[in-house]
Each structure stands twice: as C-alpha cells, then as structure tokens.
C-alpha cells in the first residue's frame, strides 16, 4: 500500500514542526554556552525560514521514494 500525497504532507509537516520546536529549544540552551546571544524573535524567525525549506524537502523526498518504490 502506498502513502497518499496528503498523508505525505501531514507526515512531513509533523516531523518538521517537532524538529523546529526541538531546534529552537536547543538554540536557547546551547547558544549562550558558546557566547552567542540572539533575541528570541530572531531565533524564531531563523527557525521558520529553515522550517519552510525542510518541509518542502521532506515532502519532495517522500514523493520521490514513493515513486521509485
């Protein structure tokens, strides 16, 4: 059984959202250890840019794997 396009998008979005929350949390903890101080709003904005790219990447790769399966 193959995964529908809609479910591929839902899976990729869920993965990216969880990854985004984890990454921002880690930035808040780890950046100060290395002397990097960034405002929370800036961290969230940077995270959103990478999240959008990750969502597209995850969806495209999932569809490619489904095609070649």
C-alpha positions in Angstrom: 0.0 0.0 0.0 1.3 3.4 -0.9 1.0 6.6 1.1 -1.2 9.3 -0.3 0.2 12.8 -1.2 -1.9 14.3 1.6 -0.6 11.9 4.2 3.0 12.5 2.9 2.4 16.2 3.5 0.9 15.6 7.0 3.8 13.3 8.0 6.5 15.8 6.7 4.8 18.7 8.4 4.5 16.9 11.7 8.2 15.9 11.5 9.3 19.5 10.7 7.2 21.1 13.4 8.5 18.8 16.1 12.1 19.3 14.8 11.5 23.1 14.8 10.4 23.2 18.4 13.3 20.9 19.4 15.9 23.0 17.4 14.7 26.4 18.9 14.8 24.9 22.4 18.3 23.6 21.8 19.4 27.0 20.4 18.1 28.7 23.6 20.1 26.3 25.7 23.3 25.9 23.6 23.9 29.2 22.0 24.7 31.1 25.3 27.3 28.4 26.2 29.2 29.4 23.0 28.8 33.1 23.7 26.1 33.6 21.0 23.3 35.8 22.2 20.3 36.2 19.8 16.9 37.6 20.6 14.1 35.1 20.8 12.3 36.7 18.0 15.3 36.4 15.7 15.7 32.7 16.7 12.1 32.0 15.9 12.4 33.9 12.5 15.5 32.0 11.5 13.9 28.7 12.6 10.8 29.5 10.4 12.9 30.0 7.3 14.7 26.7 7.8 11.4 25.0 8.7 9.8 26.1 5.4 12.8 24.7 3.4 12.7 21.5 5.5 9.0 21.0 4.9 9.4 21.2 1.1 12.5 19.0 1.2 10.7 16.3 3.3 7.7 16.3 1.0 9.7 16.1 -2.2 11.9 13.3 -0.9 8.9 11.3 0.4 7.2 11.6 -3.0 10.4 10.5 -4.8 10.7 7.5 -2.6 7.1 6.6 -3.2 7.6 6.9 -6.9 10.6 4.6 -7.0 9.1 2.1 -4.6 
